[in-house]
Amino acid sequence: MTSTAEAAAFNPTPPFGLLLDVDGPIASPVSRSVAIESIAQDLTDMANQGIPVIFNTGRSDDFIAQQVIPPMRAAGLLPDAPVFTISEKGAVWAAVTPEGLGEIHIDEELKLPTALFDDIRDLVAERFSGHMFFDETKRSMVSVEQSTEVENKDYLEAQKEFDAAIPALLSKHQLEHVRIDPTIISTDVEHEGVGKDIGAERTLSLLEARGITAQTWFTMGDSRTDYAMATWLHERGLPVSHVDVRPEDGIPETEYEVLTSSTGAIHDEAGAEFLSRWAADPQNTRAGRGD
């Protein structure tokens, strides 16, 4: 491992890497921001020591630029730290630097047509603007999100009606390989080729290009779909532990270790708990069961 005062350490074989969903583990699902100060500090401290930090999220690159990078910059993120965002579930990606995002890449094969964006934007404006807003920052998928001033239970009722209106628009545009993916605060209309496993695959490619191979992996998320990144890594023989910060949906049977908060914390409070533990002694921390 080598470093200078002006750049992050370079470690070709860090003891672990972090592959992180953003909403829930990192950003509060209430404020939609990195609300717990220690999260940005711990992520930054680990990244500066050469620990890969990859945000594998359905969020847009703009959300990362506006909500995640500023607190990491304030925490002292150094140039050349191995930090990336893989946004929109694998369709968009970029390096994260203290100055902002590097070159933004888009997988054009996973991008939905502009006409569908336009129709769903109109649908929200005409029928659902009291409960949700159209996410103008998405590049490949179409997303709507709960307005922050609306109670979640009221949003979820409106979401059912919104989701039910989408298949007709998909038929109108003769789109077959598209799925509707609702969460507790949003709905994504996305190409069926995207997913958290695609983000995991892209992660290894990005790190390989920098000459980095993590020895083990911690993944973290707040929904069942987030398990896909741990499953993908495990299937390729990589030691992995998955942190579920919202286990109320039930923990599925897996062949890899699943961790939950020992204090009962959920969402970003659980995320902060684990990040602080790993940041305290990163060089002696490993993921996987150890068996």
C-alpha positions as CSV (number, residue, x, y, z in Angstrom):
1,M,0.0,0.0,0.0
2,T,1.4,3.4,-1.0
3,S,0.2,6.9,-0.4
4,T,1.2,10.5,-0.4
5,A,-0.1,13.5,1.5
6,E,-2.0,14.7,-1.6
7,A,-3.5,11.4,-2.8
8,A,-5.3,8.4,-1.4
9,A,-3.4,5.3,-0.6
10,F,-3.2,2.7,-3.4
11,N,-3.7,-0.8,-2.3
12,P,-3.9,-3.4,-5.1
13,T,-5.4,-6.0,-2.7
14,P,-7.4,-4.3,0.0
15,P,-8.8,-6.5,2.7
16,F,-12.4,-5.7,1.6
17,G,-14.5,-3.6,-0.7
18,L,-17.8,-1.9,0.0
19,L,-20.7,-2.3,-2.5
20,L,-23.5,-0.1,-1.1
21,D,-27.1,0.7,-1.9
22,V,-27.6,4.4,-1.1
23,D,-31.3,4.9,-0.1
24,G,-31.5,3.4,3.4
25,P,-28.0,2.4,4.3
26,I,-26.3,5.7,3.4
27,A,-29.0,8.3,2.8
28,S,-32.0,8.7,5.1
29,P,-35.2,7.6,3.4
30,V,-36.9,10.4,5.2
31,S,-34.6,13.4,4.4
32,R,-33.1,11.8,1.2
33,S,-29.7,13.1,2.3
34,V,-26.6,11.8,4.2
35,A,-28.0,12.8,7.5
36,I,-25.6,11.0,9.9
37,E,-22.2,12.8,9.9
38,S,-20.2,9.7,10.7
39,I,-21.3,8.0,7.5
40,A,-19.5,10.3,5.2
41,Q,-16.4,10.5,7.5
42,D,-16.1,6.7,7.8
43,L,-16.6,6.2,4.1
44,T,-14.0,8.8,3.3
45,D,-11.5,7.5,5.9
46,M,-11.7,4.0,4.4
47,A,-11.5,5.2,0.8
48,N,-8.4,7.3,1.6
49,Q,-6.8,4.2,2.9
50,G,-7.4,2.4,-0.4
51,I,-10.7,0.6,0.5
52,P,-12.9,0.5,-2.5
53,V,-16.2,2.3,-1.9
54,I,-18.8,1.8,-4.7
55,F,-22.4,3.1,-4.6
56,N,-24.6,0.6,-6.4
57,T,-27.8,2.4,-6.5
58,G,-31.0,3.0,-8.4
59,R,-30.4,6.7,-7.8
60,S,-29.2,9.0,-10.5
61,D,-25.6,10.2,-10.8
62,D,-27.0,13.7,-10.0
63,F,-28.2,12.5,-6.6
64,I,-24.7,11.2,-5.8
65,A,-23.2,14.5,-7.0
66,Q,-25.6,16.6,-4.9
67,Q,-26.1,14.5,-1.8
68,V,-23.2,12.1,-1.3
69,I,-20.1,13.8,-2.7
70,P,-20.3,17.1,-0.8
71,P,-20.2,15.5,2.7
72,M,-17.4,13.2,1.6
73,R,-15.5,16.2,0.2
74,A,-16.0,18.0,3.5
75,A,-14.7,14.9,5.3
76,G,-11.4,15.1,3.4
77,L,-11.8,12.8,0.4
78,L,-8.5,12.6,-1.4
79,P,-7.8,12.4,-5.2
80,D,-7.4,8.9,-6.6
81,A,-9.5,7.3,-3.9
82,P,-11.2,4.1,-5.3
83,V,-14.7,5.5,-5.2
84,F,-17.3,5.0,-7.9
85,T,-21.0,5.4,-8.4
86,I,-22.9,2.8,-10.4
87,S,-26.2,4.5,-10.8
88,E,-29.6,3.5,-12.2
89,K,-29.0,-0.1,-11.3
90,G,-25.9,-0.5,-13.5
91,A,-26.9,1.6,-16.5
92,V,-24.9,4.7,-15.6
93,W,-21.5,4.9,-13.9
94,A,-18.7,7.4,-13.1
95,A,-15.7,7.8,-10.8
96,V,-16.2,9.9,-7.7
97,T,-13.6,12.6,-7.0
98,P,-13.3,15.5,-4.5
99,E,-14.2,17.8,-7.4
100,G,-17.3,15.8,-8.3
101,L,-18.1,13.1,-10.8
102,G,-15.7,12.0,-13.5
103,E,-16.8,11.2,-17.0
104,I,-20.3,9.8,-17.0
105,H,-20.9,6.6,-19.0
106,I,-24.3,5.3,-20.1
107,D,-25.1,1.9,-21.4
108,E,-27.3,2.9,-24.4
109,E,-28.8,-0.7,-24.6
110,L,-30.4,-0.2,-21.2
111,K,-31.8,3.2,-21.9
112,L,-35.6,3.6,-22.3
113,P,-37.0,5.7,-25.2
114,T,-37.6,9.4,-24.7
115,A,-41.2,9.1,-25.6
116,L,-41.9,6.9,-22.6
117,F,-40.2,9.5,-20.4
118,D,-42.5,12.1,-21.8
119,D,-45.7,10.1,-21.3
120,I,-44.9,9.2,-17.7
121,R,-44.0,12.8,-17.0
122,D,-47.4,13.9,-18.3
123,L,-49.1,11.1,-16.3
124,V,-47.6,12.4,-13.1
125,A,-48.5,16.0,-13.8
126,E,-52.1,15.2,-14.7
127,R,-53.0,12.7,-12.0
128,F,-50.3,12.2,-9.3
129,S,-48.5,15.5,-8.6
130,G,-50.1,15.7,-5.2
131,H,-48.2,12.6,-4.0
132,M,-45.1,12.2,-6.1
133,F,-42.7,13.9,-8.5
134,F,-41.0,12.9,-11.8
135,D,-37.3,12.5,-11.4
136,E,-35.8,14.7,-14.1
137,T,-32.2,13.5,-13.3
138,K,-32.5,9.9,-14.6
139,R,-30.7,9.1,-17.9
140,S,-31.8,5.5,-18.6
141,M,-34.8,4.6,-16.5
142,V,-38.0,6.5,-15.6
143,S,-38.6,7.1,-11.9
144,V,-41.1,8.8,-9.7
145,E,-40.6,9.5,-6.1
146,Q,-42.7,10.3,-3.0
147,S,-42.9,14.0,-2.3
148,T,-41.2,14.7,1.1
149,E,-44.3,16.6,2.4
150,V,-46.6,13.6,1.9
151,E,-47.1,10.8,4.4
152,N,-45.7,7.5,3.3
153,K,-49.0,5.7,3.8
154,D,-50.8,8.2,1.5
155,Y,-48.0,7.9,-1.1
156,L,-48.2,4.1,-1.1
157,E,-51.9,4.2,-1.9
158,A,-51.3,6.6,-4.8
159,Q,-48.4,4.4,-5.9
160,K,-50.7,1.4,-6.5
161,E,-52.8,3.5,-9.0
162,F,-49.7,4.9,-10.7
163,D,-48.1,1.5,-11.1
164,A,-51.3,0.1,-12.5
165,A,-51.3,2.8,-15.2
166,I,-47.8,2.0,-16.6
167,P,-48.5,-1.3,-18.5
168,A,-50.8,0.6,-20.9
169,L,-48.0,3.0,-21.7
170,L,-45.6,0.2,-22.3
171,S,-48.0,-1.4,-24.7
172,K,-48.5,2.0,-26.4
173,H,-44.7,2.1,-27.1
174,Q,-44.5,-1.6,-27.9
175,L,-42.0,-2.2,-25.1
176,E,-41.6,-5.7,-23.9
177,H,-38.3,-5.9,-22.0
178,V,-39.3,-3.4,-19.3
179,R,-40.3,-4.0,-15.7
180,I,-42.0,-1.9,-13.0
181,D,-40.1,-1.9,-9.7
182,P,-41.8,-0.2,-6.8
183,T,-40.0,0.6,-3.5
184,I,-41.3,2.2,-0.3
185,I,-40.7,5.7,-1.6
186,S,-40.5,5.4,-5.4
187,T,-41.3,3.4,-8.6
188,D,-38.7,2.7,-11.3
189,V,-39.7,1.8,-14.8
190,E,-36.6,0.2,-16.1
191,H,-35.1,-2.1,-18.7
192,E,-35.1,-5.7,-17.5
193,G,-31.4,-5.9,-18.1
194,V,-30.5,-3.6,-15.2
195,G,-30.1,-4.8,-11.6
196,K,-27.8,-4.8,-8.6
197,D,-26.0,-7.8,-10.0
198,I,-25.1,-5.7,-13.1
199,G,-23.7,-3.1,-10.7
200,A,-21.6,-5.8,-9.0
201,E,-20.2,-7.0,-12.3
202,R,-19.4,-3.4,-13.4
203,T,-17.7,-2.8,-10.1
204,L,-15.1,-5.5,-10.6
205,S,-14.4,-4.2,-14.1
206,L,-13.9,-0.7,-12.9
207,L,-11.5,-1.8,-10.1
208,E,-9.7,-4.2,-12.4
209,A,-8.9,-1.2,-14.7
210,R,-7.2,0.4,-11.7
211,G,-5.3,-2.7,-10.8
212,I,-7.4,-3.4,-7.6
213,T,-8.8,-6.7,-6.5
214,A,-10.5,-6.7,-3.1
215,Q,-9.9,-9.8,-1.0
216,T,-13.5,-9.8,0.4
217,W,-16.7,-7.9,0.0
218,F,-19.3,-6.3,2.2
219,T,-22.6,-5.4,0.4
220,M,-25.3,-3.4,2.1
221,G,-29.0,-2.7,1.2
222,D,-32.5,-2.2,2.5
223,S,-34.5,-4.5,0.2
224,R,-34.6,-8.0,-1.2
225,T,-33.3,-6.9,-4.6
226,D,-30.1,-5.7,-3.0
227,Y,-29.2,-9.3,-2.2
228,A,-28.4,-9.7,-5.9
229,M,-25.1,-8.0,-5.6
230,A,-23.9,-10.4,-2.8
231,T,-25.3,-13.4,-4.7
232,W,-23.4,-12.4,-7.8
233,L,-20.1,-12.0,-5.9
234,H,-20.7,-15.3,-4.0
235,E,-21.4,-17.2,-7.2
236,R,-18.0,-16.1,-8.5
237,G,-16.2,-17.5,-5.4
238,L,-15.6,-14.2,-3.7
239,P,-16.0,-14.1,0.1
240,V,-19.0,-11.8,0.9
241,S,-21.2,-10.7,3.8
242,H,-24.4,-8.8,3.1
243,V,-25.8,-6.3,5.5
244,D,-29.6,-6.0,5.5
245,V,-30.5,-2.6,7.1
246,R,-34.3,-3.3,6.8
247,P,-34.8,-7.0,7.6
248,E,-38.5,-6.6,8.3
249,D,-39.2,-8.1,4.8
250,G,-37.6,-11.3,6.1
251,I,-34.1,-12.6,5.5
252,P,-33.9,-15.1,2.7
253,E,-31.9,-18.3,2.8
254,T,-28.4,-17.6,1.4
255,E,-25.1,-19.5,1.1
256,Y,-23.3,-16.4,2.4
257,E,-23.3,-14.5,5.6
258,V,-26.1,-12.0,6.3
259,L,-25.6,-9.4,9.0
260,T,-28.2,-7.2,10.7
261,S,-27.8,-4.5,13.4
262,S,-27.1,-5.9,16.9
263,T,-28.9,-3.0,18.4
264,G,-32.0,-3.2,16.2
265,A,-31.1,-0.1,14.3
266,I,-32.5,0.2,10.7
267,H,-31.8,2.3,7.6
268,D,-28.9,4.8,7.8
269,E,-28.6,4.2,11.6
270,A,-27.7,0.6,10.9
271,G,-25.5,1.6,8.0
272,A,-23.6,4.0,10.3
273,E,-23.2,1.3,12.9
274,F,-21.5,-1.1,10.5
275,L,-19.4,1.6,8.7
276,S,-18.0,2.8,12.1
277,R,-17.1,-0.7,13.0
278,W,-15.2,-1.4,9.8
279,A,-13.5,2.0,9.7
280,A,-12.1,1.5,13.2
281,D,-9.7,-1.2,12.0
282,P,-10.0,-1.7,8.2
283,Q,-6.7,-3.6,7.7
284,N,-7.9,-6.3,10.1
285,T,-11.5,-6.5,8.8
286,R,-12.7,-9.2,6.4
287,A,-16.1,-10.2,5.0
288,G,-17.3,-13.7,4.7
289,R,-18.0,-16.4,7.3
290,G,-14.4,-17.3,7.7
291,D,-15.1,-21.0,7.3
